[in-house]
């Protein structure tokens, strides 16, 4: 029995824990909205103020984008913030999970057609197939599809993951359909996981595992993968570009990571763990807000 599986369920995040929309501080709201709307094929979910009309997106301080009624990305216009320093802790990528490979292929094709220079790579991770991009302000994006859970291989509480070659053209040839291509924004998607840049992995483990209650699902190539409910990972932390980084300065980039738990009791249990470990928390009765050791803002609320 591993150290993680020996923990009491009262010390763990609930099995049905998931992620909500990731908030980004952006300098150019028009350009960033256009990228996520026109290139990544997300829909603007805000209701425009009647007095602004068609200029609502340009005039709004915050723009929320997603698929269907599910928010995925929140763009918060903060042009006075500086660009993040090289090597600073923060966001590595926001990972958007697609229900099916046709929907993923349609979105990849949309980006390949409209902004091919933002593509940075692809990989078969055994549990998933993933494509990577960088938005106009340098925020990483992963678009991915999961294999069925009964195809994942587990050993001693760890899931087998790798980074194998995935030919994007072959993937599109196999999975892109005319129906999906004609409506690239139609496929359902959620935020599947968030990958962070941190200063060191032991501190990340102490916070996200020992304090918050996630379970380790993998340690690979200088990165830590953690999850609830035996998902392959809801959060990952690496030091590939940020080894030794201290607390973040206020900057463009990651604004907050939003986590949802299934019940009020789960939120209360988390509040107790945070208090036990001396983590400062703002609690408005519905949401817990706190920072990790690198000043990444985390908000946890009960799922609607």
N, C-alpha and C positions, 0 to 999 in steps of 0.2 A: 504493500500500500504506500503510495507516495505521500509526501507531506501535504500536498494540496488536497488529495482525496480524504485525508484524515480530518480535515477541518469540519467543524459543525456547520450545518446548513444555516444556522442563525448568524454565522460569520460571513456568509456568501451573498453576493448579489443574486436576486431572484432569477430562476431559470428563464423566465420570459422577458428579461431585460433586453432593451434594444436601443437604437440610436435615433435621434431626431435630426432636424436640419442643422447643418454647420453654418455658423455665422462668420463672415469674412469682413474685415475692415478694408474698404477699397478707396483708392484715390480718384479713379475715373469711373463714375457710376454708369455713364452712358456706354462706354466701351465694354465694361464688364457685364452689364445687362445684355448687351447685344451678343456677346460671346456665348453666355449660358443659354440665351433664348434662341438665337438664330443658328448657332453652331452646334451646341450640345442638345438642342431641341427640347429645352425645358419650357414650361409655360409660366408666365408671370401670374402669380396667384393673388397679388394684392388687389383690392378693390380701389380703382383710381378715384381720388376726390373729384366730385362733380364739377367743382369750380376750375379744375385744371384740365379736364378733358383728355385729349390725345397726348398732352405733354406730361401726363402723370408720371411715367417712368423716369423722364429726365428731371422732373422737379422733386420727386420723392426723396426723403432722406434714407429710406430703407426699401429695398425691393426683395420680395420673396419669390423664389422660383421653384418649380417642382414638376411632378407628373400627376395628372388627375387632381385629387385634392391633397396629395401628400407633399408637404414642403421638403425640399432637399438642400437648398442653398439660400441663405439670407445674406444679401449684400448691404452693408451698412456704410453709407457715404461719410468718410472721415478724412477729407483731403488734407487736413492739417497735420496728420500723423506722418512721421518719416518712413521711408522704406526700411524694411527689416535689415539689420546688419548681417553680413555673411557669417555663417556659423552660429547664428542665434537659434535658441530653442523655439519651437512653434509647430506649425503644420508641415508634415511631409506630404500627405495627400488625404483628400476626402474620397471615400470609396463608395460608389453608387452601384447597388446590386440590382440586376435585371431578372425578371421572372423567367425569361426564355432567351435562347441564343439568337433568334430572329430579331428580337427587339434590341439586343446588344449590338448585333451586326448593323442594324439600321442606323444606330447612333454613331457607331464607329465610322460608317460610310459618310454620314453627314459631316463629321469633323474632317475626314480625309478630303472631302470635296471643298469645304468652305475654309478650313484653316489647317492644312496639312502640316505646316511648320510647328504646330503645337503638339504633335505626336512625339512621344519619347521612348516608346517601347511596348512590348507585350510579353506575356509569359503564361505557361501552364503551371499552376501551383499544386497540381494533383487534386486538391479540393475544389479548384476553381480555374476559370480561364479569364485572364485579365489584360486590359489595355490601358496604357498610361499616357497622360497628357499634362501640359502645363498651361494654365490660363494666362491672359495678357499681363497680369501682375505677378506671375511667378508662383501661384498656388498650384500644388499638385492635385491631379484628379486621377482616380482609378475607376474604370468602368468594367464591371465583371459579372460573371454568371457562375453560380455554384453547381457542382455536381450533386447528385442525390446523396443525402447523408449516409445511406447504407453503403456507399462506395468509398467513404473516407476510412482510412486505416488508422486505428488508435493503438498505442502501446504505452502502458504505465502512465496513463493520463495525458499523453502527448499525441497530437495528430500529425500524421506524416504530411509535410509540405515540402515543396521544392520550387525551383525556378527554371523550368525547362523551356526550350525553344517553342514558340507558338508563332507560326507564319500568319501574319494578318491577312494577306491576300487569300491564302487557302481557307482561312476561317470565313471570310466574306463569300468566297465562291460556294462554300458548303451551306452557309446558314442565311445569307441575305435573300429575302423574297421580295417580289415586286410589291406585294401588299404592304410589307413593313417599310420598304424603301419609300413608298408613296406617303406614308404617315410615320416618319421617324420619331415623332413625339408621342405616339399612341401607347407604347409599351409601358406597363407599370414598372415602377422602380422605387427603391427605398435607400436610405443611407445604411449600408451594410456594416461598415466599420470605419474607424478613423485612425490614421497612422500619424504619430507625432515624432518630432525631433526633440531629443532630450539631452541633458548633459552627461548622464551615466545610467546604466541599466540597473545596478543595485538599488539606487534611490527610486527609480521608476517601479521596481518590484515592491519595495517597501510601501510605496504609496498606493499603487493601483491594485496590488494583490493583498498585502497585509492589512491595509487600512480600508480601502473601498470594498474589498471582498470579491474581486474577480479571481478566476482560476487561471493558472498558467497552462496554456495549450501548446506552447512551443518556444524554444530558444534556438535561434538560428542565425548564424553569420552576424553576430553582434546586435541582434534585435530580440526583443521580448514580445510574445504574443499572448494576450489574455482574453478571456471570454466568460460568459455566463451560459449555463444550460448546454454545455458541450457544443457550442458553435466553434468554428475553427478560430476565429478571433473577432471580437468587437472592437478592441483597441490594440494597437501595436506601438512600440516605442523603440527608436533606434538612435545611435550616435554617429551614423555614417558621415554626416556633415556638421555635427554639433558636439563632438566630444569635449567635455569640460565646460560646456556652456552653463552659465549661472541663470538667475531669474531674468526673464525677458524684459526689455524696455518696451514701453508702449510704441506700437508700430503698426503699419499696414500688415495684412495677413490675418492669421487666425484671431477671431473675436471670441468665440466660445464653442465648446463642445456640449451638445445637449443629449442627455441620457434619459430614457423613460423606464420606469419600473411599473409592474402591473397593479400594485395595490398600495394604499396608504400605509399599511403595516410595513411594507418593504422600505418605504421612504423613512419611516420612523426608525427602523432597524439601522439603516445607513446613518441617520443622524446620530444614533447612539455610538456607532463605530467611530465616526468622525470626532465626536466629543471625547471619546476614550483616548484617541490618539492626538488630541490637542490641536485639531485642525479648525481654524476660524471659519465659521459658516454664517451666511445670511439666510435666515429661514422666515419666509413670509406666510408659512402655513400650507403653501401649495408647492413651493419649489425650494430646494436647497442649492445655494450658490457658494462655491469655494474655489480655491486655486490649488493647482498641483505645485510641486517644488520649483517649477520654472515659470510660475505665474500664468500658466494656461488656465483660463476660466472654464469651470465645469458647472453645468446646471443640470440638476436631476429633478424630475417631476413625475407624477403619476400619469400613466397613459390615459388619454381621453376616452 
